[in-house]
Amino acid sequence: MASDQQNDGYQVDINVDRDKASRLNVLPQDIDNTLYDAFGQRQISIIFTQLNQYRVILEVLPKYQQNPAALAKIYVKSSSGQLVPLSAFATMTPSTAPLVIMHQGQFPSATVSFNLREGYFLSDAVHAVQKAQSAIGLPDTVQSTFSGSAAEFQTSLRSEPWLILAAIVVVYIVLGILYESYIHPITILSSLPSAGVGALLALNICQIDFSMVALIGIVLLIGIVQKNAIMMIDFALDAERSQNLPPEKSIYQACLLRFRPIMMTTMAALLGAVPLAIESGTGSELRRPLASPWWAGSCSPSSSPSTPPRSSTSTWTVSAAG
């Protein structure tokens, strides 16, 4: 874990005793002007040349800007014309302060970046952060958001159910147009639950997170399963209409005759996923979930759980309003 907070800056607070300053005829505005003349960026003149112009800035020598002890050498001119040392009516208190204050939008913020330990998923980290946030009890003026991979993960969680539902609805509409029926598409779609459970079990056994790439693999699996069911339903309907066979016998013959082409296409898809399942090069952790619903061999002892690369960090940003 890492944070962009830099709170170790050195700061000196000047506490002015107004009563002492008043007895010495030193006005608060004179104190401000003197300190700004010494350490600020007060422009006192402009030097004009034939080609350029140069702004003249009033300040103390750079060697007196490196140490707070130089404040003891600062004198303030009183209203009576006398020079009064700053230490006569002010005390210097050292403290720490942020070197830089990060902002998100218009509010100051702090960002915590984190990576994942091997064997843990991004969902575990998001849950742990949310649990810690609830335990801390942040006030209403403090808001927290995820960014980076964690934000993409939360976005995918919200969109994945709708993507799967949209894919099923599209398949139902296409099959309904193909068969001109409301019932036969449901018959074909009835093979999806077993295929989906098998894909999720493969992801769980292989210890691979249900990412967007894994969702693409499940959508491809839906297409293959529907193709196999269509091959059998087409033959069964043709046998039932042309040979006047009952539904039980027609689907039984369809299973026998379509077994070989179904196995050929299924094995072709499965063997085509083998390189994705066993590869170990750069980016393999991104492509391996695509093969996991097809090939259980990706969870061999030599393969490791899918974890984001070290350069892919997630961040949790806390911003304060007011």
C-alpha positions in Angstrom: 0.0 0.0 0.0 1.1 3.6 -0.7 -0.4 7.0 -0.2 0.2 10.4 -1.8 0.0 12.2 1.5 3.2 14.1 2.4 2.7 15.3 5.9 6.3 15.6 7.0 7.0 19.2 5.9 8.7 21.5 8.4 6.7 24.6 9.4 7.2 27.4 11.8 4.2 29.2 13.3 4.7 32.8 14.3 2.5 33.7 17.3 2.3 37.4 17.7 1.5 38.8 21.1 -0.6 41.8 20.1 -0.4 43.4 23.5 3.4 43.5 23.4 3.4 44.7 19.8 0.9 47.5 20.7 3.2 48.6 23.6 6.1 48.8 21.1 4.0 50.7 18.6 4.1 47.9 16.1 1.0 47.5 13.9 -0.1 44.0 12.6 -0.1 45.3 9.1 3.6 46.2 9.4 4.4 42.7 10.6 2.7 41.2 7.6 4.4 43.6 5.2 7.9 42.9 6.7 7.5 39.1 6.5 6.2 39.4 3.0 9.1 41.6 2.0 11.5 39.1 3.4 10.0 35.8 2.3 7.3 36.6 -0.2 7.3 37.6 -3.9 6.8 41.4 -3.6 7.5 43.1 -6.9 9.0 46.6 -6.3 10.1 47.6 -9.8 10.4 46.7 -13.5 13.6 47.1 -15.5 13.0 47.8 -19.2 15.5 47.1 -21.9 15.4 47.2 -25.6 14.3 43.6 -25.9 13.0 42.4 -22.6 11.6 43.6 -19.3 12.7 42.2 -15.9 10.6 42.3 -12.7 12.5 43.2 -9.6 11.5 41.0 -6.5 12.3 42.1 -3.0 13.5 39.3 -0.6 16.2 38.4 1.8 19.4 36.6 0.7 18.8 32.9 -0.1 21.1 31.8 2.7 18.6 33.3 5.2 15.7 31.4 3.7 16.9 28.0 4.6 16.7 28.1 8.4 14.0 29.4 10.7 16.7 30.9 12.9 16.8 33.8 10.4 13.5 35.0 11.8 15.5 36.2 14.9 17.3 38.7 12.6 14.0 40.2 11.2 13.2 43.7 12.4 9.9 45.5 12.1 9.6 49.2 11.8 7.3 50.7 14.4 5.0 53.6 13.9 7.5 55.8 15.8 10.3 54.9 13.3 12.2 52.5 15.5 13.3 49.0 14.4 11.9 46.3 16.7 13.2 42.7 16.5 10.5 40.2 15.7 11.4 38.1 18.7 10.5 40.9 21.0 6.8 40.4 20.6 6.4 37.0 18.7 7.3 33.4 19.5 8.2 30.8 16.9 6.7 27.3 17.3 8.0 24.5 15.0 5.4 22.0 13.7 4.7 19.8 10.7 2.6 20.5 7.6 1.7 18.9 4.3 4.3 19.5 1.6 1.5 19.4 -1.0 -2.2 19.1 -0.8 -3.8 17.0 -3.5 -7.3 17.8 -4.8 -10.0 15.9 -6.5 -12.3 18.4 -8.2 -12.5 21.3 -5.7 -11.9 19.3 -2.5 -8.7 18.3 -0.8 -8.2 14.6 -1.1 -5.8 11.7 -0.1 -5.4 8.7 -2.3 -4.4 5.2 -1.1 -3.0 2.9 -3.7 -2.8 -0.9 -3.2 -1.9 -4.1 -5.0 -3.0 -7.6 -4.3 -1.2 -10.3 -2.5 -1.0 -13.6 -4.3 -4.1 -15.7 -3.8 -6.5 -12.8 -3.2 -8.9 -11.1 -5.6 -9.9 -7.6 -6.2 -13.3 -8.3 -4.7 -11.6 -9.2 -1.4 -9.7 -5.9 -1.3 -12.8 -3.9 -2.1 -14.7 -5.6 0.6 -11.9 -5.1 3.1 -11.7 -1.4 2.3 -15.4 -0.9 2.6 -15.4 -2.8 6.0 -12.6 -0.7 7.3 -14.4 2.5 6.1 -17.5 1.4 8.1 -15.4 0.7 11.2 -13.7 4.1 11.0 -17.0 6.0 10.9 -16.1 8.8 8.5 -18.2 12.0 8.9 -20.7 13.1 6.3 -18.2 15.8 5.0 -15.8 13.1 3.9 -16.5 11.1 0.8 -14.6 8.1 -0.6 -14.5 6.7 -4.1 -12.6 3.9 -5.9 -10.6 4.5 -9.0 -8.3 2.5 -11.3 -8.9 -1.2 -11.4 -11.2 -1.1 -8.4 -13.5 1.3 -10.1 -13.6 -0.8 -13.2 -14.3 -3.8 -11.1 -17.3 -2.1 -9.5 -18.5 -0.9 -12.8 -18.3 -4.4 -14.3 -20.2 -5.8 -11.3 -23.1 -3.5 -12.1 -23.1 -4.2 -15.8 -22.3 -8.0 -15.9 -25.9 -9.2 -15.0 -27.4 -6.9 -17.6 -24.9 -8.1 -20.3 -25.8 -11.7 -19.6 -29.5 -10.9 -19.6 -29.1 -9.0 -22.9 -27.3 -11.9 -24.5 -30.1 -14.3 -23.4 -32.8 -12.0 -24.7 -31.1 -11.6 -28.1 -30.7 -15.4 -28.4 -34.4 -15.9 -27.5 -35.5 -13.3 -30.1 -33.3 -14.8 -32.9 -34.5 -18.3 -32.1 -38.1 -17.2 -31.9 -37.7 -15.7 -35.4 -36.0 -18.8 -36.7 -38.5 -21.3 -35.4 -41.6 -19.0 -35.5 -42.5 -20.2 -32.0 -42.4 -19.0 -28.4 -41.8 -22.5 -26.9 -38.9 -23.9 -28.9 -36.5 -21.1 -27.9 -37.2 -21.8 -24.2 -36.4 -25.5 -24.9 -33.1 -24.5 -26.3 -32.3 -22.0 -23.5 -33.1 -24.6 -20.9 -29.5 -26.0 -21.5 -28.0 -22.7 -20.2 -28.2 -23.2 -16.4 -26.1 -26.4 -16.4 -23.5 -24.8 -18.7 -23.4 -21.7 -16.6 -22.9 -23.7 -13.4 -20.1 -25.6 -15.0 -18.4 -22.5 -16.1 -18.6 -20.9 -12.6 -17.3 -24.1 -11.0 -14.3 -24.1 -13.4 -13.6 -20.5 -12.4 -13.8 -21.4 -8.7 -11.7 -24.5 -9.0 -9.0 -22.6 -11.0 -9.2 -19.7 -8.5 -9.8 -17.2 -11.2 -11.8 -14.1 -10.5 -15.0 -13.5 -12.4 -13.6 -10.7 -14.6 -14.9 -9.1 -17.8 -12.7 -11.5 -19.8 -14.3 -14.5 -17.9 -17.7 -13.1 -18.8 -16.7 -13.0 -22.5 -15.7 -16.7 -22.2 -19.1 -17.5 -20.6 -20.9 -15.6 -23.5 -18.9 -17.7 -26.0 -19.9 -20.8 -24.0 -23.5 -19.8 -24.3 -23.2 -19.6 -28.0 -21.6 -23.1 -28.3 -24.3 -24.6 -26.0 -27.0 -23.0 -28.0 -25.5 -24.2 -31.3 -25.5 -27.8 -30.0 -29.1 -27.5 -28.8 -30.1 -26.0 -32.2 -28.5 -28.9 -34.0 -30.6 -31.4 -32.1 -33.8 -29.4 -32.1 -33.7 -28.9 -35.8 -33.3 -32.6 -36.5 -36.0 -33.5 -33.9 -38.5 -31.0 -35.4 -37.8 -32.3 -39.0 -38.3 -35.9 -37.9 -41.4 -35.1 -36.0 -43.0 -33.3 -39.0 -41.8 -35.4 -41.9 -41.7 -38.9 -40.3 -44.6 -38.4 -37.8 -42.4 -39.5 -34.9 -43.4 -38.7 -31.4 -41.3 -36.1 -29.6 -39.5 -38.6 -27.4 -38.3 -40.7 -30.4 -37.4 -37.7 -32.5 -35.2 -36.1 -29.9 -33.6 -39.5 -29.2 -32.7 -40.0 -32.8 -31.4 -36.4 -33.0 -29.1 -37.1 -30.0 -27.7 -40.2 -31.7 -27.2 -38.7 -35.1 -25.9 -35.3 -33.9 -23.6 -36.6 -31.3 -20.5 -36.8 -33.6 -20.8 -33.2 -35.1 -21.5 -31.9 -31.6 -18.4 -33.6 -30.2 -16.3 -32.4 -33.1 -17.2 -28.8 -32.7 -17.0 -28.9 -28.9 -13.5 -30.5 -29.0 -12.4 -28.0 -31.6 -13.4 -25.1 -29.3 -12.0 -26.8 -26.2 -8.6 -27.6 -27.8 -8.4 -24.1 -29.2 -8.6 -22.8 -25.6 -5.7 -24.9 -24.5 -3.0 -22.4 -25.4 -4.8 -19.7 -23.5 -5.2 -21.9 -20.5 -1.5 -23.0 -20.2 0.3 -19.9 -21.4 2.5 -18.1 -18.9 3.9 -15.1 -20.8 3.2 -11.4 -20.4 -0.5 -10.7 -20.1 -1.4 -14.3 -19.6 -3.3 -13.5 -16.4 -5.7 -11.4 -18.6 -6.4 -14.0 -21.2 -6.5 -17.1 -19.0 -10.0 -16.4 -17.7 -11.3 -16.6 -21.3 -10.2 -20.3 -21.4 -11.2 -21.3 -17.9 -14.9 -22.0 -18.6 -13.7 -24.4 -21.4 -10.7 -26.0 -20.0 -10.2 -27.2 -16.5 -6.6 -27.9 -17.1 -5.7 -24.2 -16.5 -5.9 -25.0 -12.8 -2.9 -27.3 -12.9 -0.4 -27.0 -10.0 2.0 -25.1 -12.2 -0.4 -22.3 -12.9 -1.0 -19.5 -10.3 -4.2 -17.7 -9.5 -4.9 -14.7 -11.7 -3.7 -11.5 -10.0 -3.3 -8.1 -11.6 0.2 -7.2 -12.7 2.2 -5.1 -10.3 1.8 -2.0 -12.5 -2.0 -2.3 -12.3 -2.8 -0.6 -9.0 -6.2 0.2 -7.5 -6.8 3.4 -5.6 -9.2 4.6 -2.9 -9.6 8.3 -2.7 -10.9 10.2 0.3 -12.0 13.8 -0.2 -13.2 16.3 2.4 -15.8 19.0 1.7 -15.5 22.3 3.5 
